[in-house]
Amino acid sequence: MAVTLHLQTFNSAHTNRLILFFIVTYALSIYTHQHWLKNEALLEMEAIIKTILVTGGDGQLGLSLKNISSQYSQYQFTFTNRNDLDLSRPNDITAYFQQHQFDLIINCAAYTAVDKAEEEQELAYSINYLAVKKLAEIALLHKSLLIHISTDYVYDGTQYQPYVESQATNPQNIYGTSKLKGENAIQSIAPNAIIIRTSWLYSEFGNNFVKTMLKLGKERDQLGVIFDQIGSPTYAEDLAHGTLKLFAKIHDRNMAVPCKSNEVPVYHYSNEGVCSWYDFAKAIFELTNVDCRVEPIETKDYPTPAKRPNYSVLNKTKIKQDFDLSIPYWKDSLHLCINRLKKNNLSR
Ligand SMILES: NC(=O)c1ccc[n+]([C@@H]2O[C@H](COP(=O)([O-])OP(=O)(O)OC[C@H]3O[C@@H](n4cnc5c(N)ncnc54)[C@H](OP(=O)(O)O)[C@@H]3O)[C@@H](O)[C@H]2O)c1
């Protein structure tokens, strides 16, 4: 009897537990399914609404972003050039953003003629400072993320250790000063933003050191190239991927822009490794089999209107750590760019 009772007790307790188990499992499966559907729907919606504006769409970085944009089909890109959106005209900027709103603005437009900026100061400031200030105000108003591209030329280049982002800036020319004023305007307006300082940008597009060397190498037997300015080249396509991966980390993974005490975070991005312009030129000719002798010359032997930093190597630890980025070595990326230029007969 006692045994039967015990069994009955056991059986009913066991059955109850089983029923409870099935109810919980069923409820969980419904919840998980609905939750999954909700997440899927949310992800899909988020994927649809990610809109990106790239200013300076016809520049090196702008065209590199355009070139890779099909690999980021979750985003809807708009590229503007000077005709669509003239950043030297504040009223045009206001009018444009009254009509358009974006999740992300990547500001690749800039006045980049370093030597000419010494003469065209007002124009340089209007694009590199005043327009950036306006974009920061718009980003704040529209709750857009602003990724602004800045330069190694904000540093004076007097040290011989890679610069970290927190180090003092001290630009040596108008271009660098105008870019720093643009950075400072973003800092004072403090929208959701990131500033990326890069250096020695080159690509298949537009004008850059690689294309200039290839042109001169064809015309001359010998070239003098500066060996006492040290930096790191940056293949624009690497920076373009880096920028979009950074955005993906922030938005797709719902990660906050990592910032301290309301400061807009600054990051460095260039390719890995270090060289002088002389080493850079040598590598370009080696990879293209151009028969042109390169002579190392000193900065003082090639005077330019704008003074340049002697050393502007950027320490990239912060961007690599915060966004888990791996950055290619400069010679590997140069090789890739040269191969692409070769395919296009070195004349794109
Ligand atoms: N190039 C470098 O070595 C280097 C080094 C460090 C940092 N950076 C920074 O990296 C970013 C991208 O540089 P990049 O080499 O791609 O420059 P880029 O090839 O000179 O392109 C800049 C773009 O800005 C556009 N722009 C100039 N004035 C404008 C205006 N008033 N309104 C609208 N657009 C205007 C230019 O249009 P147009 O084609 O019509 O002139 C050009 O397409 C810039 O912020 C630059 O300061 C560059």
The ligand as an ORCA input file, in Angstrom:
! r2SCAN-3c Opt
* xyz 0 1
  N      45.541     63.101    -50.208
  C      46.283     62.909    -49.118
  O      47.469     62.598    -49.192
  C      45.662     63.053    -47.761
  C      46.477     62.892    -46.644
  C      45.901     63.000    -45.380
  C      44.560     63.286    -45.254
  N      43.800     63.470    -46.363
  C      42.375     63.769    -46.181
  O      41.639     62.685    -46.692
  C      40.405     63.145    -47.227
  C      40.237     62.620    -48.624
  O      41.323     63.064    -49.404
  P      41.455     62.725    -50.949
  O      42.881     62.453    -51.218
  O      40.416     61.774    -51.353
  O      41.151     64.169    -51.538
  P      40.855     64.561    -53.044
  O      41.140     63.450    -53.973
  O      41.498     65.890    -53.271
  O      39.282     64.737    -53.002
  C      38.692     65.798    -52.315
  C      37.348     66.017    -52.949
  O      36.764     67.162    -52.325
  C      36.091     67.860    -53.320
  N      35.891     69.267    -53.031
  C      36.800     70.249    -52.979
  N      36.189     71.419    -52.793
  C      34.869     71.160    -52.721
  C      33.724     71.953    -52.551
  N      33.797     73.291    -52.441
  N      32.517     71.362    -52.519
  C      32.404     70.033    -52.666
  N      33.445     69.224    -52.843
  C      34.668     69.788    -52.874
  C      36.972     67.755    -54.532
  O      36.203     68.032    -55.669
  P      36.897     68.402    -57.045
  O      37.339     67.069    -57.564
  O      35.797     68.998    -57.832
  O      38.016     69.318    -56.730
  C      37.446     66.321    -54.440
  O      36.602     65.458    -55.160
  C      40.446     64.670    -47.113
  O      39.782     65.043    -45.958
  C      41.910     64.979    -46.953
  O      42.107     66.167    -46.223
  C      44.329     63.346    -47.616
*
